[in-house]
Amino acid sequence: MTTSTVAETYARDGFVFPIDLISDAEARNLRADLESAEADLAEQPQELAMLRGSTAHLLPSFAELIRHPRLVEAASEILGPDLLAWGGQCFIKEPQTPNHITWHQDLTYWGLDDQQEVTAWVALSPATQQSGCMRFVAGSHKRPIVEHVDTFAEDNMLSRGQEIAVEVDESEATDVVLRPGQVSLHHGHLFHASNPNQSDDRRIGFAIRLIDTSMAMPGGEGLAVLSVSGEDRYSHFQLATPPSGRLQEVDFERVRRNGAISRSILMRGVESNLT
């Protein structure tokens, strides 16, 4: 996949893959940096969760990745040149575990006011059918947000265990197989899911939530985001500086503030849905 065909394919299918982003060696280095940080925080479960949920705010190597020229070039074909990283988290499935992600649409609960968002999912380990790669339903991004139900299932990796309340034809799904260093791009309305990891290696992906700078999040104006490219003429969010070092307390404090803002929006309506 080249940048010359990104916009056309994305408009038709709602996703694009695979795009060669970084080398296998670079992907291994990023994985090693992440896993070293995980080891450093092994006795600090709250900070470990923040590392996985806000990786680019805590590790300089991941902050650099979100500004990779090839990623910016591809995303700009879809959203234009003015980009922010609204979020960036690692999705990790341990080997031989039941953790999975049900069919859902990303923008269901995020609180963003438009759909000018693209998720770039960077593979840091092999994403295969066996390891539980993502699965996309081509063309489903053209539908509005459909009804979702909250399950809060223990093995569901989504925050609310949310899943689409309409039937999804599994035969229509495309398996998003990626080598380490490759990236996929997908629309926030796209139906997507992933199965458990039945391989003997961790399945590690870094999901970067790229948005056009015109996007807003009512109630989330204090959220700190990272500038990716172009110019922010709207100031709907707080622009954060990239981390100056690994696992700095000042950056953890920023992640804590972001988490409080995001949870208050993400969990809206939970009580009413459970009654």
N, C-alpha and C positions, 0 to 999 in steps of 0.2 A: 504494500500500500504506500503510495506517495502522496505528498501534500496536494498535488494537482488533482487528485481524485477524491480527496477527503470530503469536501463540501457536498459534492454530488451524491456520493454513497451515503453520507450521513443523512441528507435530506430524504433519501428514499427509504433507508432501513432503520434510521435512528441510532446507528452505531457504525463504527469503523474499526477494523483490526485485520491483521496485526500491523503495527507501525514499529519499525526498528528505532528505538530511542537511544539506548546505551549499550555498550558491549557486555558480554557475559562476565568479563572480569570486573567491570564497573558495578554490575548488579551484585556480584559476590562481595565486593567491598562494602556496598551499602548494607547488604544483609549482615555482614560481619559487624559493622558499626551499630546496627540496631540490636543485634544479639548481645554484643558487649554491653550496651546500655541496659538491656534487660537483665543481664547478670548483675550489673551494678545496683539495680533496684529490686533485686530478688526478695529482699526483706522489707520492702516498702510497697505494699500492694496498691495503695492509692496512687502513688507516683508512677508505678509500673503501668497502671491503667491509663494515666494521663499521657505517658510516653506513647502508647499504642494508639490513643485517640487523637493526639495532637503532635504527631512526630515532627513536622516541619517547624514547630515553635520551639523544639527542644534539642534538635540535632542539626548543626549547620549543613551537614552533607545532604539532608533531605530538603532543607530550605533552598539549597542550590539546585536540586533536581527540579523543583517546581518552576524554575526559570530557564530550564534547558532550552536552547534555541530551537531544536527540532520540535519540542513539545509546544512551545509558543507559536511556532509557524503553523503547526497543524490546527491548534485550537483557534488561532486567529482566522483561519479559513472559515470557521463556523460562527464565531462570536464577534469577530473584529479585533482590532489591535489593543484595545484598552481592557486589561484583564486583572482580576484579583483572585487570589486563592482564598476562598471563603472557608475552606476546611481542608484537612489532609490527615488521613488516618491509615493505620496498617490493619488489614484484615488477615488474621492468622488462624489457620486451621491446623491443629496439631495432628500428627499422623495417627491413623486408625482411631479416629474419634467421630462421634455422631453429629458434631456441630454442623449446621447448615443454614442456608438463607432461603426463606420462602419467597414465592412470587410476589413482587411488590413494585411500586413506582417510587423513585427516590423523593420526589418533591411533595409527597403526600403530607408530611408533617413538618417540613423544614421552616415554614413561615416566610419564605421568599415571595416577593410580590409578582414575579413573572417567571418565565421558563427559559431565560437566557443563561442557562447553566449547562456545563458539560463536565461529566466525570471522566477523568483520565485515570485508568487503572494500570499501574506499572507492576509487572511481574518481577519479583525478586527470587522466586524459585519456580520450577516448572508448574504451569497451570494446565492441567490435563483433565480428561474425563475421570481418570482414577483419583486424582488429587482434589477433585471438586471445583473445577473451573466454573466461571460464570456461564450462564445460559441466557440468551436473548431471544425475544420474539420479534422478528423483523416487522417493521411497520406499526407496531403497537404504540410508538411515540406520538402517532397522529391522533390518538384518543385522548380525551381529557382525563383528569384524575378520576378513577373509578372508586367504588366503595371498598374500603379495607376494614378488616376486623383485627382487633388486638388479641393475641393469644398469650403473650408473656411466657411462651414455652421455654423450658430450661435450655434446650439444645439449639434454639433459634438465636442467631447472632445479632438480629436486629433489636433496637432499643426497646420496642414495644412488642416484639414478636409478631409484627404486623404482616398480614398477607391479604392478597387480593380476594375479594368476596365473589368474584365471577370465575367461572371455569376457564382454565388455561389448557389449550391443546398442546401437550408435551411434544407431539410429533412435529410441531411447527418451530421448536426451539433450535437455535444454533449454539453449538458448544464453542466457547471462546478460548481456544487453545493458544497459549502464549509461551514462548521461551523466556527465560530470565533476560531482562533488558528490553523486552517488547512491551508495548502499551496498547490498550484499547480505549476508545472514546465512546461514551454513550449518553443519550438524552435523558433528562430527568423524568420524563413520562414513560420511558421504555419499560415494558414488562421484563423483569429479569430475576434470576434466582441462582442458587448453586447448591450442589449436593455435598454430602460428607466427604471428608478426605480419607480414602481407603488406601493411600500410598504409605510408604515408610519414611517419608520426608515431610517437613512442615510445608504447608502451602501458604506463602507470604505474598501479599499484594499491597501496594501503597496506592490508596485512592485519593486523588487530588480533585477537589470540587472547585472548578474554575467558573467564574461568573463575569459577565459584562459589568463594568463599573456603574451602569445605570440601575442595576438591581438594588432593591432595598429589602429590609426585613423589619417590618413594624414591631417595635418593642425590642429590637436587637441592635439599636444604633450604637451601643457601647461595645459591640463585638470587635475584637482586634483581628484584622485580617492582614495578609501579606500581599504587597504589590507584586505583580508578575511582569506586566509590560504596559507600555503606553502611559496614559495620563488619567488620573481620577478627577473628573470635573464635578462630581456629585457629592462626595464626602458623606455617603450614607453609612459608612463604617469608620472605625478608628484604624488608621494605618500603623501597623506594628513594625518595628525594626527586626530584621532576622536575628536569630540567636548568635551572640558573640562567642559562645563556647558551648560545650556539651553539658546538658543537664544543670543549667544555672538556676538558682533559686528565683531570680527575678523573672525568668521565663516560666517557671512552674506557677508563680503567682498570677501571671497573665493567663495561663491555661485554666487556673481555678476560676478566675473571673469569667472567662469565656464559657466555661462549663455551666456556671450558674445561670448565665443568660440563655444559653442554648437549651438547657433542660426545662426552663420555665416555658419556653415556646414549644419544644418538642412534645412535652407531656400535656399540653392543653387538651382538655376533654377526656382525660383518662378516667377520672372518677365517674363521669356520666356514662362512659362506655362500659364500665364494669357493673353498673347498677341496673 
